[in-house]
Amino acid sequence: MIRRLPPVAFCALVLLGCRRSGADAPPLTPEARTAVASSSVASGPRLDATRALATSSADTPLSSKWHIVVVSKSAISIDAGPPIVTLPFGETRNGFYIAPLGDVLRAIDHGHELAFAFDPATPYQLVTETLYTAAMTEITSFHLAVRRNGASTEFVSQPSSAANAQDASLGLFVLVGDAGTSIRVRGAYVGPGCELPRPNAVELSRKGVFDVEGLAACAAKLRARYPESDPRVVLGAGPSIPWQSIVRVADALRASADGTPLFPKVEWGVPR
């Protein structure tokens, strides 16, 4: 799920109601589907074993079942196919929707699930645009490729549902910026020491996005304080924050160092 987050406040982005221009495009003819798919998706290994990926604590082996969207420093492609989009962008976007990528995803048989391999330096803005485009083509499960001890692994993020509105939701939002990290729980900001409430957003540490130990301790404290709450977190970041930093934050939120689940249901937000 992708949600839109103001810099120091948060609001939900309803997936089916925002910037649907790409998703409202006319359906591809069977001939067009075949042509687009055959020209954009190559056979053979779907991910080069030497591909740079963010390091992570995720230990689930990366499945080879799904097509994989590869975002490198210079292009977006699928599997081992040719570039669909070259980077940086020219006139290939309509809002958050990346039209050439959306055309290919509409043409291939993806089974509503896709894997994504982002270069560790990929700015968060491009990550969210890629996931948004996938969501607009009816992808319901994102398999995010990472590396652990040299092996390709994954963690999974899924679009939200009506369950988000349940009273059991903690309403946990984490926003990562260049200067620090802010957390909000049930409408109240969390202050240093993971204390509630605070009237305004505050930096939890001058170390910013790299103080994952402090963030992990706060996540564990919140889980212990609200043990029956839905284990869901919306994670957002400034547009230039690199994917590797986001993955480190997501790891700290998903599970403790000993593997105890904390908030494993990660959804994605963008500042506005």
N, C-alpha and C positions, 0 to 999 in steps of 0.2 A: 504494500500500500504506500502511496506517496501522499503526504499531507503538506500543506503550505503553512509556514510558520513565520510570524513577524519576528524581528530581531530580539525583542525582549518580551514578547507575548506569543501566544500560540492560538491557532484556530485550525479546525479540521478542513481538509480539502476533500469534498465529496467527489469521488472518482468519476462517477457517471455524469456529473454536472459541470465540468470545467473544460474549457478549450477543446471541444470535441471535433474541431474542424477536420483533423486527420482521420478520426474514426468514422466520420460521416461521409467519407469519400465513397463513390459508387463501387460496388463489388467488382473484383477482377473477373474477367471471362476465364473459362477453363484454359484457353490458349495462352492468355496473358499470365495466368498463374504458373503454367508449365515453363514458359519462357523466363520469367523472373526467377523462379526457383532454380532452374538448371544453370543460369548464368551467374548466380550469386552464392550457391552452396556447393562445395566440393565434396567428393567422396574421400574416404580414408580417415585417418585420425582427426578427431574434432578439436584437439588442443595440443599444440606443440609442447613437448615435455620441458623445453627450455624457456617457455613463455614466462615473463616476469609477472608474478602475482603477489598480492599482499600477504605477509605472514600473519598467522592466526593460531589461536588455540583450538579451533574447530578440528575434530578428529574423525568426522564422517567422510569416508572416501568419496571423491567426486564421481558421480555416476556418468557413464558414457551413453546413457539412454537418450539424453536430451540434446537437441541442437544447442550450440553455445555461441553467444554473442561476444565477440572479442573486441575490446576497446584498447588499442595501443596508443602510443604517443602520436601516431601519424594517421590512424585510420580506424574505422569501425568495419568489421567483417563478421561473417558467420562461419563457424567451423574453420576449415582451412581454405575457404573461398577467397576470391579477390576482394579488394576494398569496395564497400558499398558507399561509404562516405569518407572523404579525406578530411583530415583535421589540420589546422583549425577550420571551423565552418565557413562556408560561403553562404549563399542564399538557399539553405537546405532545411530551414526550420520554420515552423509556424507556431510561435509561442514555445511551449516545451516539447512539441511534437516534432520528431526528426522524420520527415516525410520519406526519404529513400529507404531508411531502415523499416519504417512502418509498412511500406509497399512489399518488401521482401517477407516480413513476418506474416502478412496477410496471405502470401502466396504459398508458404511452406506448411507442411503438416507438423505442427508443433505439440499437439496434444495438450494445449493450454499450460505447458510447463517449458521453461527455458533455463539454461545455465548462462551465467555472465562471468566473463573474465576481464576484470579491469586492471590496467597497469597500475602499480602502486601510487604513481604520481598523478593519476587522473583526478582533476578537480571535482569537488562534490557536485557542482552545477551540472557537469556532463554526466555524472552517475545518475542523478535524478532525472535528467532529460531522457536518458536511455531507458531507465525503468518505467518512466511515464509512458513512453512510446510503446513499450511492450504491453503495459497494462491496457492501453487503448486498443490493442489488437487481441484482447481476450486472453492474455496470459494471466493465469491465476496463481502461479507458484514460481518464485525466483530462486534458483539454485546459484548461490554466490561462490564462485571458485576462489580458493585461497591456498596457501601452502603451509604445511606443518612438517617440520623436520625433513624438508625436501620433497614430501609427497603432496600430490594434489588432493585437497579436501574441500568440503563445502559446508556452508550453513544456509538454511532455507528461510526465506521471508515470503509471507503470503499476504495478498490484499485483505483488507479488513472487511467485516460484515456487520450486520445489525447487532452482533454481539458486543460491538464497541460501545453501544449505548447502555449496556447493562450496568446496574448499580455496583456490580462487583469490580468494575474497572477502576483502577487506581488513578487514572489520568496522568500517568507519568510521562513527562516530556523532558528531553535532554537536548540542549542547544550548545554546540561547540563553535567557538569563535576564535579569532586570532589572539584575543586577550585573555580568554578563560572559558570556563564552562558554567552554564546555569542550568538549574533543575527546577521543575515545577511539579507539584503533586496536588491533585484535587483543587487546583486554582491558587495554591499558595507556593511561593518560592521557597526553596531550601537554602539555608545559609551555611556558613562554615561550621564544620562539625556535624553536618547533616541535620541541622535543627530546623524545626518548623514553628511558626510561619515567618516569612520575611515579606515586607510590603513591596520590595522591588527586587529585580534580578540582581544577583551579586556573583562575582567570580569566586569559584570554590578554591582556586589556586592560581598564583602567578605563573605557574608552570604551564597553564593552559591545557591544551589537548593531550600533553604527554604525561600528566599526572593521573595515570590510569589506576594507580594504587589507591589514591584517595577516592576516586569515583567508584571503584569496586567495593571499598569499605562502606561507602554511602549506600550503594545498591543493596548490599547485604543487610544493612541496618533497616532500610525501607522494607525489604522482604520479610524480615523478622517482625517488624512493627505491623505489617499488613499481610499476614500469612494467607488469608483467604482471597486476596484480591487477584484479579486476572493478571497473569504474568506478561503483560504487554507494555511496550515502551515505544514511543515515537521519538526517533533520533533525527536531529537536524544539524546542519552545519553551515558556516559561511560558504559562499560559492567557490572560494579558492582553496579551501581546506583539502589536502590530498587524501585519497582513498585509504592509504595505509593508516593514517591517523584515525579515520572513521572506523576502520576495522578494529583497531586497538580499543577504542571506546566501546564498540559493540561487544567485543569479547568480555570486557569488564562488566557490562550490563547483563549479558546472557547467562553467565555462570561464574561461581567463585573459583578460586585457584585450585580447590580440591574437586571441582567438577559439579558441585551442588547447583542445580538450576536456580536462577534468580529471576530474570525477565527475558526468557528465551524468544518471545514473540516480538521481533524487531520490525517496526514499520518506519517508513522514511519520510522526512519532512524537509522543506526548503524554506529559507528565510525570504521575507518580502518586505 
